[in-house]
Amino acid sequence: MRYFVLLGGSVGFALTIALGVLTGQEPSRILLNSGVGCLVGAYVMKVFWTVMARCVRNAHAEKARVAAATPPSR
């Protein structure tokens, strides 16, 4: 999960810097917005990873439940 959070923070930071430069904002404002973008990107990726891990865990549990419920074939 650590790598996904780092990736989300990096992408959020870079995207916010690019948008700030393209819109012609002041450098101090770009840096402030980029810090917020980094935090938001990291949080979004953390939530995404949590949802994906829950889906994989549920799918694995369902597969194990179905395998336990069916009789073994000969």
C-alpha positions as MATLAB code, in Angstrom:
seq = 'MRYFVLLGGSVGFALTIALGVLTGQEPSRILLNSGVGCLVGAYVMKVFWTVMARCVRNAHAEKARVAAATPPSR';
ca = [
       0.000    0.000    0.000;
       2.903    2.330    0.715;
       3.862    2.475   -2.953;
       0.339    3.330   -4.048;
       0.173    6.184   -1.539;
       3.557    7.482   -2.712;
       2.488    7.182   -6.332;
      -0.781    9.020   -5.677;
       1.004   11.794   -3.803;
       3.599   12.201   -6.541;
       1.000   12.310   -9.291;
      -1.132   14.775   -7.329;
       1.886   17.009   -6.719;
       3.070   16.927  -10.345;
      -0.399   17.451  -11.782;
      -1.055   20.426   -9.529;
       2.306   22.001  -10.400;
       1.608   21.577  -14.111;
      -1.845   23.129  -13.802;
      -0.468   26.010  -11.730;
       2.243   26.781  -14.272;
      -0.203   26.561  -17.162;
      -2.616   28.981  -15.497;
       0.174   31.399  -14.603;
      -0.167   31.440  -10.829;
       2.456   32.817   -8.449;
       5.155   30.320   -7.424;
       4.225   30.465   -3.731;
       0.599   29.725   -4.601;
       1.657   26.860   -6.887;
       3.694   25.313   -4.081;
       0.836   25.600   -1.593;
      -1.657   24.108   -4.019;
       0.797   21.332   -4.890;
       1.121   20.367   -1.245;
      -2.641   20.071   -0.996;
      -2.723   18.151   -4.288;
      -0.117   15.749   -2.909;
      -2.206   15.040    0.178;
      -5.411   14.614   -1.819;
      -3.736   12.303   -4.341;
      -2.265   10.156   -1.580;
      -5.622    9.910    0.208;
      -7.479    8.998   -2.989;
      -4.982    6.240   -3.762;
      -5.203    4.936   -0.192;
      -8.990    4.695   -0.473;
      -8.680    3.064   -3.908;
      -6.206    0.485   -2.569;
      -8.444   -0.268    0.421;
     -11.444   -0.886   -1.843;
      -9.414   -3.061   -4.206;
      -7.963   -5.124   -1.339;
     -11.456   -5.639    0.080;
     -12.739   -6.810   -3.319;
      -9.875   -9.282   -3.725;
     -10.358  -10.582   -0.178;
     -14.106  -11.020   -0.730;
     -13.562  -12.777   -4.055;
     -11.060  -15.143   -2.460;
     -13.415  -15.883    0.432;
     -16.306  -16.508   -1.975;
     -14.179  -18.850   -4.070;
     -13.136  -20.771   -0.955;
     -16.756  -20.944    0.230;
     -17.937  -22.334   -3.122;
     -15.080  -24.847   -3.197;
     -15.949  -26.038    0.298;
     -19.649  -26.344   -0.532;
     -19.232  -28.477   -3.650;
     -18.426  -32.164   -3.215;
     -15.082  -33.302   -4.618;
     -15.235  -34.834   -8.083;
     -13.932  -38.307   -8.737;
];
